Amino acid sequence: MSNLSIQRKITAMSTAIVILNWNGEKYLQQFLPILIKNTSLPEVQIIVADNASTDTSLEVLKNKFPAIKTIVFDKNYGFAEGYNKALAQVTADYYVLLNSDVEVTVHWLEPLTEYMNNNENVAACQPKILSYNRRSHFEHAGAAGGFIDHFGFPFCRGRVLGFAEEDKGQYNSIADVFWATGACLMVRADVFWKVGGLDGDFFAHMEEIDLCWRLKNRGYRIVCIPGSTVFHIGGGTLHVESPHKTYLNFRNNLLLLYKNLPDNLLKKIMLSRFFFDYVAAFQLFITGKPLNAFSVFKARRDYHRLRSNFTEKRKENILYTTNADISEIIQKSIIFNYYLKGKKTFTSLMN
């Protein structure tokens, strides 16, 4: 295929890059100019949706980026519902959900768009995510594409639990993954709404994994395309050690499992998670993080309190599942392999 025909194919579809901002004036000033400079494809619009920021984000957008379309909300709807409300006001073939603390690189969008255009069974994709502060290494939130283990714990090519690998090109191949990170997620607009969008009841954290699980259940592919690279700061809204972040991650992970696991696995995996979660709480407590340990207890309590609100969502997910055997759900425990076998890289874990 000639370069001209590739360019025509790339530009055939419209794309909306949507940044959901909450008190991110620093990141808007730092990274929005780079995004504008490095996003050169036609039929692409950049939009900032503001989640009721209390800093000077809106003034920054008005004074320094007057050409950027802005959507302003009356309150903070969280990541999930904030994006749902923003994307409902956007017309495009593809959405790109982009965190405000992401630095894109030259021609970052072209490989994603080209692959999506040429593979209609791919519903979503992500670039390779490297750490902004440690640029030779993968970043925690997404790395080179996400997976989960048998017990529902997420990990990535390039990042297992707290260990992020150095990027030596070991994951430079395009690969099918289980989930693509919400830090930089490209998704087909029609499919996004077909499966119900993000679950607003999650508020923040794990909502993109839930979305991707629904996509996988319905037979769609999700891929990582390392030909595109971005750098992510991470923790721009909630620090990695925030007790509230611990709470959301544990609560939403349980809700994620309840919504999407098949009937024959739900009870036994939830029983296993009871033990895993209390071991995690104990570990947090003895390492001097009592508030985080309490957050695990609170998360489990609220999961049981909220579960009935997700019964209909679970029924719908099961009803529309056409792909019950998902190879990107790894039939082993990353906790066991990481702590007892010392397998801290994706490659060693998969062997």
Wavefront OBJ file of the C-alpha trace (Angstrom):
o trace
v 0.000 0.000 0.000
v 1.395 3.406 -0.958
v 1.989 6.180 1.568
v -0.758 8.202 -0.112
v -3.332 5.427 0.230
v -2.345 4.885 3.872
v -2.832 8.598 4.569
v -6.251 8.515 2.910
v -7.250 5.506 4.993
v -6.020 7.125 8.203
v -7.925 10.348 7.605
v -11.182 8.691 6.582
v -12.493 8.585 10.162
v -13.052 11.421 12.620
v -11.456 11.384 16.063
v -12.177 13.311 19.251
v -9.398 13.528 21.839
v -11.102 14.281 25.141
v -9.219 15.292 28.275
v -11.228 15.085 31.484
v -9.738 17.728 33.734
v -10.070 18.261 37.466
v -7.805 20.876 39.022
v -5.167 20.147 36.404
v -4.135 23.689 35.441
v -0.451 22.719 35.765
v -0.807 19.782 33.416
v -2.911 21.701 30.904
v -0.213 24.351 30.607
v 2.536 21.746 30.434
v 1.094 19.115 28.112
v -1.691 20.663 26.037
v 0.751 22.616 23.811
v 2.652 19.379 23.130
v -0.583 17.573 22.285
v -1.612 20.312 19.876
v 1.830 20.343 18.221
v 2.067 16.553 17.844
v -1.490 15.916 16.668
v -1.461 16.721 12.986
v -4.057 14.426 11.404
v -7.101 16.131 9.885
v -10.582 15.305 11.190
v -9.251 15.412 14.753
v -10.641 17.670 17.456
v -9.233 18.246 20.943
v -11.732 18.840 23.744
v -11.258 19.516 27.447
v -14.121 18.556 29.756
v -13.790 20.209 33.147
v -15.070 18.308 36.171
v -15.904 21.411 38.258
v -12.300 22.404 38.927
v -11.674 24.814 41.784
v -8.287 25.980 40.491
v -7.699 28.301 37.524
v -8.096 25.598 34.846
v -10.937 27.401 33.086
v -9.052 30.683 33.028
v -6.010 28.913 31.596
v -8.129 27.350 28.853
v -9.869 30.632 28.035
v -6.732 32.772 27.978
v -4.082 30.416 26.625
v -6.065 27.898 24.548
v -9.086 29.773 23.201
v -9.362 27.473 20.154
v -9.832 24.371 22.299
v -13.455 23.392 22.811
v -14.357 23.236 26.499
v -17.183 21.386 28.232
v -17.877 22.587 31.783
v -19.673 20.496 34.400
v -21.504 21.766 37.457
v -19.866 19.220 39.774
v -17.185 16.536 39.851
v -18.788 13.454 38.287
v -15.665 11.334 38.649
v -13.701 9.760 35.818
v -16.342 7.332 34.594
v -19.499 9.426 34.570
v -17.542 12.546 33.695
v -16.383 10.899 30.499
v -19.849 9.532 29.759
v -21.338 13.017 30.021
v -18.534 14.574 27.986
v -18.569 11.985 25.195
v -22.353 12.241 24.896
v -21.743 15.801 23.661
v -19.116 14.782 21.105
v -19.606 13.539 17.556
v -16.780 11.363 16.214
v -16.038 7.888 14.923
v -13.296 7.350 17.497
v -12.892 8.681 21.006
v -9.475 9.037 22.634
v -9.695 9.317 26.412
v -6.480 11.075 27.407
v -5.305 11.950 30.896
v -4.208 15.529 31.423
v -0.803 14.367 32.726
v 0.213 12.586 29.508
v 2.947 13.813 27.178
v 2.359 12.557 23.651
v 5.115 12.108 21.078
v 5.391 13.036 17.402
v 2.887 11.119 15.222
v 1.511 9.300 18.268
v -2.011 9.142 16.861
v -1.275 7.748 13.383
v -0.424 4.123 14.364
v -3.524 3.877 16.554
v -5.831 5.272 13.883
v -4.356 3.189 11.085
v -4.708 -0.047 13.048
v -8.286 0.697 14.057
v -9.185 1.579 10.472
v -7.713 -1.678 9.174
v -9.117 -3.989 11.870
v -12.847 -3.589 12.331
v -13.025 -6.287 15.029
v -10.752 -4.193 17.282
v -12.943 -2.095 19.555
v -10.214 -0.326 21.520
v -6.473 0.165 21.671
v -3.729 1.937 23.574
v -0.164 3.086 22.880
v 2.899 2.033 24.835
v 2.834 3.940 28.141
v 6.202 4.937 29.585
v 6.910 6.787 32.814
v 7.326 10.538 32.468
v 9.627 10.683 35.501
v 11.587 7.533 34.628
v 11.466 7.628 30.870
v 13.347 4.399 30.241
v 10.751 2.387 32.161
v 7.120 1.423 31.720
v 4.469 3.336 33.634
v 2.211 1.593 36.115
v -1.132 2.504 34.535
v -1.172 0.481 31.341
v 2.465 -0.128 30.337
v 2.291 -2.227 27.140
v -1.254 -3.490 27.619
v -3.287 -4.939 30.469
v -4.240 -8.443 31.596
v -5.866 -9.906 34.701
v -5.155 -13.124 36.544
v -7.603 -15.839 37.580
v -8.509 -13.955 40.768
v -9.110 -10.617 39.093
v -5.831 -8.840 39.855
v -4.715 -6.617 36.961
v -1.178 -6.483 35.590
v 0.496 -5.453 32.343
v 3.117 -6.304 29.807
v 5.919 -4.361 31.438
v 4.404 -4.016 34.923
v 3.493 -6.711 37.440
v 2.119 -5.413 40.760
v 4.589 -2.728 41.900
v 7.467 -3.687 39.593
v 7.821 -1.731 36.347
v 10.319 -3.064 33.803
v 12.826 -1.092 31.794
v 11.688 -0.730 28.201
v 14.237 -2.602 26.100
v 11.922 -3.208 23.179
v 10.762 -6.521 24.620
v 7.103 -5.581 24.135
v 7.335 -3.735 20.842
v 5.021 -6.138 19.050
v 1.337 -5.379 18.588
v -0.508 -7.673 20.969
v -4.043 -8.529 21.957
v -4.608 -7.567 25.588
v -7.442 -7.849 28.085
v -7.707 -4.157 28.908
v -6.412 -0.865 27.601
v -5.579 1.904 30.030
v -7.852 4.871 30.584
v -4.729 7.064 30.626
v -4.770 6.898 26.815
v -7.627 4.817 25.443
v -8.847 4.885 21.852
v -12.282 3.319 21.389
v -14.875 3.118 18.637
v -17.657 5.526 19.547
v -20.511 3.305 18.353
v -19.200 0.281 20.244
v -18.556 2.355 23.376
v -22.244 3.238 23.572
v -23.397 -0.190 22.386
v -21.940 -1.817 25.511
v -23.143 0.972 27.824
v -20.102 3.235 28.095
v -18.174 3.491 31.345
v -19.939 2.479 34.544
v -20.565 5.757 36.365
v -21.118 3.917 39.653
v -17.393 3.108 39.747
v -16.637 6.854 39.994
v -12.918 6.277 39.310
v -10.448 3.376 38.959
v -11.023 0.028 37.224
v -13.790 1.490 35.052
v -11.754 0.988 31.886
v -11.114 -2.667 32.817
v -14.840 -3.138 33.306
v -15.517 -1.560 29.903
v -12.896 -3.748 28.247
v -14.253 -6.890 29.910
v -17.663 -6.158 28.436
v -16.052 -5.631 25.046
v -14.134 -8.912 25.311
v -17.262 -10.777 26.424
v -18.967 -9.614 23.244
v -16.159 -10.888 21.049
v -14.266 -7.675 20.320
v -10.483 -7.423 20.321
v -8.421 -4.939 22.347
v -4.807 -4.300 21.407
v -1.678 -2.443 22.446
v 0.135 -0.707 19.584
v 3.713 0.060 20.708
v 4.408 1.959 17.492
v 2.774 4.802 19.386
v 4.417 5.945 22.623
v 3.309 8.394 25.299
v 4.730 9.363 28.682
v 2.470 9.399 31.736
v 3.128 11.019 35.100
v 0.460 9.000 36.920
v -1.192 9.768 40.235
v -2.053 13.265 39.062
v -5.402 13.232 40.860
v -4.893 10.655 43.616
v -1.428 9.671 44.850
v -0.576 5.978 44.598
v -0.560 5.657 48.412
v -3.820 7.542 48.949
v -6.191 5.594 51.238
v -9.079 6.740 49.046
v -7.339 5.311 45.983
v -6.835 2.030 47.856
v -10.516 2.035 48.714
v -11.658 2.654 45.134
v -9.303 0.043 43.694
v -10.384 -2.719 46.082
v -14.104 -1.870 45.987
v -14.243 -1.496 42.215
v -12.206 -4.630 41.633
v -14.812 -6.642 43.551
v -17.638 -4.951 41.655
v -15.776 -5.676 38.421
v -15.669 -9.381 39.242
v -19.299 -9.481 40.310
v -20.447 -7.796 37.110
v -18.484 -9.929 34.689
v -17.550 -13.354 36.051
v -19.608 -16.314 34.784
v -21.844 -18.088 37.279
v -19.608 -21.153 37.557
v -16.638 -19.067 38.755
v -18.162 -16.239 40.772
v -18.623 -17.910 44.162
v -15.249 -19.641 44.390
v -13.278 -16.663 43.156
v -15.037 -14.353 45.601
v -14.210 -16.779 48.394
v -10.552 -16.700 47.374
v -10.650 -12.913 47.240
v -11.845 -12.810 50.846
v -8.511 -14.306 51.914
v -6.399 -12.320 49.426
v -7.922 -9.014 50.517
v -7.462 -9.591 54.223
v -3.858 -10.632 53.676
v -3.384 -7.395 51.723
v -4.920 -5.407 54.588
v -2.602 -7.106 57.072
v 0.412 -6.347 54.881
v -0.593 -2.677 54.629
v -1.021 -2.469 58.396
v 2.365 -3.981 59.303
v 4.139 -1.753 56.748
v 2.881 1.391 58.456
v -0.192 2.159 56.356
v -3.113 1.656 58.766
v -5.425 4.026 56.874
v -4.896 2.032 53.683
v -5.552 -1.196 55.592
v -8.808 0.262 56.888
v -9.680 1.245 53.308
v -9.595 -2.436 52.317
v -12.104 -3.292 55.059
v -14.284 -0.363 54.028
v -14.092 -1.421 50.379
v -15.264 -4.949 51.170
v -18.080 -3.626 53.364
v -19.281 -1.249 50.672
v -19.018 -3.897 47.983
v -21.547 -6.031 49.878
v -23.719 -2.984 50.468
v -23.675 -1.957 46.799
v -23.787 -5.373 45.136
v -27.545 -5.500 44.735
v -27.377 -2.278 42.686
v -25.277 -4.148 40.113
v -27.500 -7.232 39.741
v -29.204 -6.023 36.568
v -25.865 -4.996 35.067
v -24.533 -8.471 35.758
v -27.562 -10.089 34.137
v -27.117 -7.943 31.040
v -23.421 -8.756 30.785
v -24.060 -12.482 31.063
v -26.915 -12.255 28.549
v -24.753 -10.641 25.865
v -21.629 -12.730 26.475
v -20.571 -14.587 23.348
v -16.933 -15.183 24.295
v -16.695 -16.974 27.634
v -13.135 -18.256 27.092
v -10.890 -15.183 27.101
v -7.231 -16.124 26.705
v -6.027 -12.823 28.186
v -7.408 -13.847 31.588
v -4.382 -15.742 32.896
v -5.221 -18.955 34.731
v -2.760 -18.456 37.569
v -2.180 -16.158 40.533
v 0.169 -13.221 40.033
v 0.271 -12.789 43.835
v 1.601 -16.320 44.327
v 4.057 -16.062 41.444
v 5.307 -12.601 42.399
v 5.850 -13.124 46.123
v 6.630 -16.830 46.370
v 8.314 -17.549 43.028
v 9.888 -14.146 42.449
v 8.351 -13.751 38.987
v 8.222 -9.981 38.614
v 8.180 -9.582 34.855
v 5.428 -10.338 32.361
v 7.618 -12.732 30.400
v 8.673 -14.772 33.452
v 5.105 -14.861 34.693
v 3.838 -16.248 31.395
v 6.460 -19.014 31.229
l 1 2 3 4 5 6 7 8 9 10 11 12 13 14 15 16 17 18 19 20 21 22 23 24 25 26 27 28 29 30 31 32 33 34 35 36 37 38 39 40 41 42 43 44 45 46 47 48 49 50 51 52 53 54 55 56 57 58 59 60 61 62 63 64 65 66 67 68 69 70 71 72 73 74 75 76 77 78 79 80 81 82 83 84 85 86 87 88 89 90 91 92 93 94 95 96 97 98 99 100 101 102 103 104 105 106 107 108 109 110 111 112 113 114 115 116 117 118 119 120 121 122 123 124 125 126 127 128 129 130 131 132 133 134 135 136 137 138 139 140 141 142 143 144 145 146 147 148 149 150 151 152 153 154 155 156 157 158 159 160 161 162 163 164 165 166 167 168 169 170 171 172 173 174 175 176 177 178 179 180 181 182 183 184 185 186 187 188 189 190 191 192 193 194 195 196 197 198 199 200 201 202 203 204 205 206 207 208 209 210 211 212 213 214 215 216 217 218 219 220 221 222 223 224 225 226 227 228 229 230 231 232 233 234 235 236 237 238 239 240 241 242 243 244 245 246 247 248 249 250 251 252 253 254 255 256 257 258 259 260 261 262 263 264 265 266 267 268 269 270 271 272 273 274 275 276 277 278 279 280 281 282 283 284 285 286 287 288 289 290 291 292 293 294 295 296 297 298 299 300 301 302 303 304 305 306 307 308 309 310 311 312 313 314 315 316 317 318 319 320 321 322 323 324 325 326 327 328 329 330 331 332 333 334 335 336 337 338 339 340 341 342 343 344 345 346 347 348 349 350 351
